Amino acid sequence: HYINYSYKPDQTLARFGLWPFLSGMILLVIMVFIYAGGFEIVKRQTFEIFWYSHHLFFVYFLITLVHGTGGFNPNFWKYFLIPGLLYLAERFQRIFRSKKKVKLVSVMTMEPKLISLEFDKFSAFPQGYHEGQYVFLNCPSVAEYEWHPFTISSPPAKETFTLHIQTQGPGSWTQGMKDFVTSMAPRGAASFQLTSRDNRGVVSKGRTHGPDGKQIFLIDGPHAAPTQHMTEYNHSLVAG
């Protein structure tokens, strides 16, 4: 479009109008943000930039739907309709699945940067899980809309499952999560158990809500991973 405009600006504007140029510029800017946020160094050091910049794809697809003469793209919707509906269905399923009240059973800090979170398996996913699967973890008290993937680090036969998380330093989501969780610990304790009391005064293992009244964690999963089939073979090769 810009090359056409540089050669014959009057005829190009008369044929397409101004909107395709404006919407095309918006799409270009969005792509720059998405691609820049996808570099490995960005994901490692500031995951939040990667997370929020990639959610601009919502805006990207909406603009693409109206990127055309008269504010309508006559072809893109044909390719977008079925994948878009499938994606929305999957998103709603994840929202529904993540509303379960998951019990945090225990916390162990492993200095300097490692923390272990132990959850009740049946409150998170009663159907169980397989080796190597992972979950998306959300801590509403730290960042309400951020979900971070972590591999389950315990065997499926246990009644609980654990996530071992390495914090990424001051200002990161992982550091904020660690500070929030350890604020519930007894003074000086490197590890501690959590309990809750119901309306009848019965004390049980695990806690779902923190001191601020919000759920401590929301969990979406488990999600499939190639390593979950490892136990189906007699020999496994690990290369790194």
C-alpha positions as CSV (number, residue, x, y, z in Angstrom):
1,H,0.0,0.0,0.0
2,Y,2.7,2.5,0.9
3,I,4.6,1.7,-2.3
4,N,1.4,2.3,-4.3
5,Y,0.8,5.5,-2.5
6,S,4.4,6.8,-3.1
7,Y,3.8,6.3,-6.9
8,K,0.2,7.4,-7.2
9,P,-1.1,8.9,-4.0
10,D,-4.4,10.3,-5.4
11,Q,-5.4,7.2,-7.2
12,T,-4.5,4.9,-4.2
13,L,-6.5,7.0,-1.7
14,A,-9.4,7.1,-4.2
15,R,-9.3,3.3,-4.5
16,F,-8.7,2.2,-0.9
17,G,-9.4,5.2,1.3
18,L,-7.4,6.3,4.3
19,W,-8.5,3.5,6.8
20,P,-6.3,0.7,5.3
21,F,-3.2,2.8,5.8
22,L,-4.1,3.7,9.4
23,S,-5.1,0.1,10.3
24,G,-2.0,-1.2,8.6
25,M,0.2,1.1,10.6
26,I,-1.5,-0.1,13.8
27,L,-0.9,-3.7,12.9
28,L,2.7,-3.0,12.1
29,V,3.2,-1.3,15.5
30,I,1.6,-4.3,17.3
31,M,3.8,-6.7,15.5
32,V,6.9,-4.8,16.6
33,F,5.8,-5.0,20.3
34,I,5.0,-8.7,20.0
35,Y,8.2,-9.7,18.3
36,A,10.3,-7.5,20.6
37,G,8.7,-9.2,23.6
38,G,9.4,-12.6,22.3
39,F,13.2,-12.5,22.7
40,E,14.6,-15.1,25.1
41,I,16.4,-12.4,27.2
42,V,13.1,-10.5,27.6
43,K,11.2,-13.7,28.7
44,R,13.9,-14.6,31.2
45,Q,14.5,-11.2,32.8
46,T,11.0,-9.5,32.5
47,F,8.4,-12.2,31.8
48,E,5.7,-9.5,32.4
49,I,6.7,-7.7,29.2
50,F,6.5,-10.9,27.2
51,W,3.1,-11.8,28.8
52,Y,1.3,-8.5,28.2
53,S,2.9,-7.8,24.8
54,H,1.8,-11.1,23.4
55,H,-1.8,-10.5,24.6
56,L,-1.9,-7.7,22.0
57,F,-2.9,-10.4,19.6
58,F,-6.5,-9.8,20.6
59,V,-6.2,-6.3,19.2
60,Y,-4.2,-7.5,16.2
61,F,-6.9,-9.9,15.1
62,L,-9.7,-7.4,15.7
63,I,-7.9,-4.8,13.6
64,T,-7.2,-7.4,10.9
65,L,-10.9,-8.1,10.7
66,V,-11.6,-4.5,9.7
67,H,-8.4,-3.9,7.7
68,G,-9.9,-3.2,4.3
69,T,-11.7,-0.8,2.1
70,G,-14.8,0.5,3.9
71,G,-13.6,-0.9,7.3
72,F,-14.1,-4.6,6.3
73,N,-11.7,-7.4,5.4
74,P,-13.7,-9.6,3.0
75,N,-11.4,-12.7,3.4
76,F,-9.7,-12.9,6.8
77,W,-12.9,-13.8,8.7
78,K,-13.2,-17.0,6.7
79,Y,-9.9,-18.2,8.0
80,F,-10.4,-16.8,11.5
81,L,-13.9,-18.0,12.3
82,I,-13.3,-21.7,13.2
83,P,-9.9,-21.3,14.9
84,G,-11.2,-18.2,16.7
85,L,-14.2,-20.1,18.1
86,L,-12.1,-23.0,19.1
87,Y,-9.7,-20.6,20.9
88,L,-12.5,-18.9,22.7
89,A,-14.0,-22.2,23.8
90,E,-10.6,-23.3,25.2
91,R,-10.2,-20.0,27.0
92,F,-13.6,-20.3,28.7
93,Q,-12.7,-23.9,29.6
94,R,-9.5,-22.7,31.2
95,I,-11.4,-19.9,33.1
96,F,-13.9,-22.4,34.5
97,R,-11.2,-25.0,35.3
98,S,-9.1,-22.4,37.2
99,K,-11.9,-21.4,39.6
100,K,-11.4,-24.4,41.8
101,K,-10.5,-23.7,45.4
102,V,-7.0,-25.3,45.5
103,K,-5.5,-25.9,49.0
104,L,-1.9,-24.9,49.6
105,V,-0.6,-27.5,52.1
106,S,3.0,-26.4,52.8
107,V,5.7,-24.1,51.8
108,M,9.5,-24.6,52.0
109,T,12.1,-22.0,51.2
110,M,15.4,-23.2,49.8
111,E,17.8,-20.3,49.9
112,P,18.8,-18.3,48.1
113,K,16.3,-18.4,45.3
114,L,14.3,-21.6,45.4
115,I,10.8,-22.2,46.9
116,S,8.7,-25.4,47.0
117,L,4.9,-25.2,47.1
118,E,2.9,-28.2,48.1
119,F,-0.8,-28.5,47.1
120,D,-3.6,-30.9,47.8
121,K,-3.9,-32.9,44.5
122,F,-7.6,-33.7,44.8
123,S,-8.7,-30.1,45.2
124,A,-6.7,-29.1,42.1
125,F,-7.3,-31.9,39.7
126,P,-9.2,-35.0,41.1
127,Q,-8.5,-36.9,37.9
128,G,-4.8,-36.9,38.7
129,Y,-1.9,-36.1,36.4
130,H,1.0,-37.8,34.6
131,E,4.7,-37.4,35.0
132,G,6.1,-34.4,33.3
133,Q,2.9,-32.4,33.0
134,Y,2.7,-28.8,33.9
135,V,0.3,-26.2,35.3
136,F,-0.4,-22.5,34.9
137,L,-0.1,-20.7,38.3
138,N,-1.8,-17.4,39.3
139,C,-1.4,-15.5,42.5
140,P,-4.2,-12.9,42.6
141,S,-2.6,-11.0,45.5
142,V,0.6,-10.4,43.4
143,A,-0.8,-10.0,39.8
144,E,-4.5,-10.8,39.1
145,Y,-4.1,-11.4,35.4
146,E,-0.7,-13.1,35.2
147,W,-0.4,-16.9,34.7
148,H,3.0,-18.6,34.8
149,P,3.8,-22.2,33.7
150,F,5.6,-24.6,36.1
151,T,6.3,-28.3,35.7
152,I,4.9,-30.6,38.4
153,S,7.9,-31.9,40.4
154,S,6.3,-34.8,42.3
155,P,5.2,-38.3,41.4
156,P,1.5,-38.8,40.5
157,A,0.9,-41.5,43.2
158,K,1.1,-39.0,46.1
159,E,-1.9,-37.2,47.6
160,T,-0.2,-33.9,47.1
161,F,1.9,-32.4,44.3
162,T,4.7,-29.9,44.4
163,L,6.0,-27.0,42.3
164,H,9.6,-26.0,42.7
165,I,10.1,-22.4,41.6
166,Q,13.3,-20.4,41.2
167,T,12.7,-16.7,41.9
168,Q,14.0,-14.2,39.3
169,G,15.1,-11.4,41.6
170,P,13.6,-8.1,42.9
171,G,10.6,-6.8,41.0
172,S,9.7,-10.2,39.4
173,W,6.4,-12.0,39.8
174,T,8.2,-15.0,41.3
175,Q,9.9,-12.8,44.0
176,G,6.6,-11.1,44.8
177,M,4.9,-14.5,45.1
178,K,7.6,-15.8,47.4
179,D,7.4,-12.7,49.6
180,F,3.6,-13.0,49.8
181,V,3.6,-16.7,50.7
182,T,6.4,-16.5,53.2
183,S,4.6,-13.6,54.9
184,M,2.2,-16.2,56.3
185,A,5.0,-18.2,57.8
186,P,5.9,-18.2,61.6
187,R,8.8,-15.9,62.3
188,G,12.1,-17.4,61.2
189,A,10.6,-20.6,59.7
190,A,12.1,-22.0,56.5
191,S,9.2,-24.4,56.0
192,F,5.7,-24.5,57.4
193,Q,2.4,-26.2,57.1
194,L,-0.9,-24.4,56.4
195,T,-4.3,-25.3,58.0
196,S,-7.8,-23.9,57.9
197,R,-10.8,-24.0,60.1
198,D,-14.4,-24.5,58.9
199,N,-17.6,-23.0,60.3
200,R,-17.8,-25.9,62.8
201,G,-14.4,-25.2,64.1
202,V,-12.8,-28.3,62.6
203,V,-9.2,-27.8,61.6
204,S,-8.0,-29.4,58.3
205,K,-4.8,-29.5,56.4
206,G,-4.3,-26.9,53.7
207,R,-5.6,-23.4,53.1
208,T,-7.3,-21.8,50.1
209,H,-7.4,-18.1,51.1
210,G,-4.8,-15.7,52.3
211,P,-4.9,-13.0,54.9
212,D,-6.3,-10.5,52.3
213,G,-9.3,-12.7,51.6
214,K,-8.2,-13.6,48.1
215,Q,-7.4,-17.2,47.0
216,I,-3.8,-17.8,47.6
217,F,-3.4,-19.5,44.2
218,L,-5.4,-20.4,41.1
219,I,-4.3,-23.3,39.1
220,D,-5.1,-24.2,35.5
221,G,-4.0,-27.7,34.5
222,P,-2.6,-30.2,34.2
223,H,-1.5,-29.7,30.7
224,A,0.1,-32.3,28.4
225,A,3.8,-32.5,27.8
226,P,6.0,-34.9,25.8
227,T,7.7,-36.2,29.0
228,Q,4.4,-37.6,30.3
229,H,4.9,-40.7,28.1
230,M,8.4,-41.4,29.5
231,T,7.1,-44.3,31.7
232,E,5.7,-46.1,28.7
233,Y,9.2,-47.0,27.6
234,N,11.9,-49.3,29.1
235,H,14.7,-46.8,28.3
236,S,14.8,-43.0,28.3
237,L,17.6,-40.8,26.9
238,V,18.1,-37.4,28.4
239,A,20.2,-35.0,26.2
240,G,21.2,-31.6,27.3
